Amino acid sequence: MTQQGFIARRREFWDKVEHVVSGGRKETAKNAAWFPEAFRELTQDLNTARAHAFDPSIIERLNNLVLAGNQLLYGQRNWSVRGAARFIGQGFPRAVRAQWKGIAAAHLLFYGLALFIGIACVKFPGLSSSILPPGTAANLERMYDSEADYFLKPRDVSSDADMFGYYIYNNVSIAFRTFAGGIFIGFGSLLFLAINAVFMGVAAAHLINCGFGDTFFSFVIGHSSLELTAIVFSGYAGFVLGYRLFVTKGLSRQASLREAGETALPIVSGSALMLLGAAAIEAFWSSRHELGFTVRYAAGAAGWLLLVCYFVFAGRRRK
């Protein structure tokens, strides 16, 4: 197949698709029955152009048409409860499963590093004190000491509602820094993931060595499934966007970013919802130390199990 022959056969079809996607609601309504099949043909044309390594300008034009057609078919023009429910029940878990290899690698980096550092600091207690600033270590001890004034509560936060707002700010700021770090060729996000993993491992080890292990783990297990998973998702999404900013795979930088956004933005949006849920659990449930360790461990384990089931099974199409 020659490039000239391919263009000659398909140019008229591409022009029609471009006319429809840029023609507004009137053209969309007029071609509603024709466009889904045309979109499949257009996708095949893009795959053909890539497979034969045709001119990058052709690939870019087809890629832009595919992105515009995807938005026309599946884009949500206005917010609605039904659209939000569809995203939570189908779109978000499907987006995560579509990127499961990269997301699994990000989880391995995060939890593997946290576990390694944590075990090292438990075995060699002096290591954690050399990593944690003295003020940070003292604040951790006061927060997880049942005899302290600020037991399971941040300083200067008194009510559950105040805690909810504090945790939203704290969780979102961590996730945003992790996501935004991707601007450094994607690896800034991985660096922020690693920093958070090291802090988590060192903090857990320090509290274990101080005798506050049960207090710490029974507190974090309730909301950690949502919070930590969302942070890892944010890091992966930031990596994808930053990486495609510099590795364009033959596309223009704008087209490459747009394509990466199709992958990253659903994951970031879902992560924001997860962080909101984590803040609510952390404020109104995790601090309920009067419930006892067993109840909170069981609830936290159930939360992890439900989260895994959600991403494995939710949104699958029935055969």
WOFEN-V791442 format. One line per field, one symbol per residue. ss: DSSP state (h for helix, s for strand, l for the rest). psi: psi as a letter, one per 30 degrees, with the letter a starting at -180 (. if undefined). burial: b if it has 24 or more other ideal C-beta (glycine too) atoms within 12 Angstrom, else e. A space follows every 10 residues. Layout:
ss=???
psi=???
burial=???
This chain:
ss=llhhhhhhhh hhhhhhhhhh hllhhhhhhh lhhhhhhhhh hhhhhhhhhh hllllhhhhh hhhhhhhhhh hhhhllllll hhhhhhhhhh hhhhhhhhlh hhhhhhhhhh hhhhhhhhhh hhhlhhhhhh hllhhhhhhh hhhlllllll lllllllllh hhhhhhhhhh hhhhhhhhhh hhhlllhhhh hhhhhhhhhh hhhhhhhhhl llhhhhhhhh hhhhhhhhhh hhhhhhhhhh hhhhhhllll llhhhhhhhh hhhhhhhhhh hhhhhhhhhh hhhhhhllhh hlhhhhhhhh hhhhhhhhhh hhhllllll
psi=kleeeeeeef eeeeeeeeee fgfaeeeeee geeeeeeeee eeeeeeeeee eghlkeeeee eeeeeeeeee eeefkjekkl eeeeeeeefe eeeeeeefhe eeeeeeeeee eeeeeeeeee feeiefeeff ekkeeeeeee eeegjfflfh jgklkgkele eeeeeeeeee eeeeeeeeef fffigffeee eeeeeeeeee eeeeeeeeff ggeeeeefef fefeeeeeee eeeeeeeeee eeefefjfhf lleeeeeeee eeeeeeeeee eeeeeeeeee eeefeegiff fleeeeeeee eeeeeeeeee fefkgkkk.
burial=eeeeebbeeb eebbeebeeb beeeeeebee beeebeebbe bbeebbeebe eeebeeebbb bbbbbbbbbb ebbeeeeeee eeeeeebbeb bbbbbbbebe ebbeebbebb bebbeebbee bbeeeeebee bbeeeebeeb bbbbeeeeee ebbbeeeeee eebbebbbeb bbebbbbbbb bbeeebebbb bbbbbbbbbb bbbbbbbbbb ebeebbbbbb bbbbbbbbbb bbbbbbbbbb bbbbbeeeee beeebbbbbb bbbbbbbbbb bbbbbbbbbb bbbebbbebe eeeeebeebb eebbeebeeb beebbeeee
